[in-house]
Amino acid sequence: MHWRPLAETLATRAVHPTSRWRPWISALPRHTLVPRWWARTPHGWRLHDGRTDPSAWAATAYQDRSLVTRIGPLHADKAHSADRPQGMPTSSATEPGLVVRMFQHARIEDGHQLLDVGTGSGYGTALAACRLGEERVTSIDVDPYVVEAARSRLGDLELRPRLDVVDATGPLPGVYDRIVATVGVRPVPAGWLEALKTGGRLVTTISGTSLIITADKRADGAAVGRVEWDRAGFMQARHDDDYAAALPDGLRHTALHGEGEAVTAGTYPVVDVQEGWDLASMLAVEAPGTVTGYRADGDERTTWLAHPDGSWARATSYGGQLPLVHQSGPRRLWDVLDRIRSYWLQHGELPLRGARVKITQDGHTVLERGSWRATL
């Protein structure tokens, strides 16, 4: 494959022409790190093998987008063409432009020791190793196969940073000037502050949100920073081979079809929560673990919410009218959503972006902006 012109085009799309990361994007054969991947279709996940379709491989690998490499416990490298796995993505090759933005938030400088949390395909690790030198980069992932595959493929590129199999929510190996995570956590694990040098900076996202947190470690062991105005979404850090079920059996069906304990008229129109990144992030902060869904059928619009504690809500509208809301369980999830939307209207924006962040030594994470305060 004549990949160099493709990598140059990717660099043009992913970063500004003056970015110091551009030469490294242009110099890396991304396709070699992602030989197989999963693509979502109307009929489920479909496997793609680059070696059997080189033109699709070239076209896909050098787009500035993320490529899913693992669904549930099944990695694309180990799958057969007839496999149709169910479940959530559990590993990927992150969008190159997003990888660079996370590194830029970290303010990486020459001589820094970097911990890359979430090895994935190894592409971000490769960029960091080119930028800092392989001896200054450590990358960790909870998945032994992911780590071994990345180690082998990076070795083929003559890059040999340190790669370890580690649960990122526990103790971390080494001490670092920068910690950059391409997995979401909630709260920030205490082990991250232990592994961060005084004056060092960590960059991560909060699970279930698009919130990027940057924080610098103080001499007292705490870290302070803010929620950036930028956005990113990553898979949640996992401890095992797959994620646990998000909801109890049957709750999704109940949310879609149940009558509920409370039936009221809604205050605001039906909204697709996941398409409103700030709205979804605020809901995840206020009611963590809430799962949402949306469907449209002609003039009918329905949004549903459900929580592992058994709470659920459903709002349905017709022809753009205000919805009828059904709710049940220990908390009223639609009321939570309405309070968030009321705050937005009263204040002109939600308080998340730009909020101050303080992370204590034990990982206790607090967000504050004005009179608003949330503890993760």
Secondary structure, DSSP 8 states (H G I E B T S, - for coil): ---HHHHHHHHHHHS-TT-TTHHHHHH--HHHH-SEEEEEETTEEEEEEGGG-HHHHHHHHTSSS-EEEEETTEEGGG--TT----S-EEEEE--HHHHHHHHHHHT--TT--EEEE--TTSHHHHHHHHHH-GGGEEEEES-HHHHHHHHHHHHHTT---EEEE--TTS--SS-EEEEEEEEEESS--HHHHHTEEEEEEEEEEETTS-EEEEEEE-TTS-EEEEEEEEE----B--SSSS---SS-TTHHHHHHH---SEEEE-SS----GGGSHHHHHHHHHHSTT-EEEEEEETTEEEEEEE-TTS-EEEEEEETT---EEEEESSS-HHHHHHHHHHHHHHHSS-S-TT-EEEE-TT--EEEEETTEEEE-
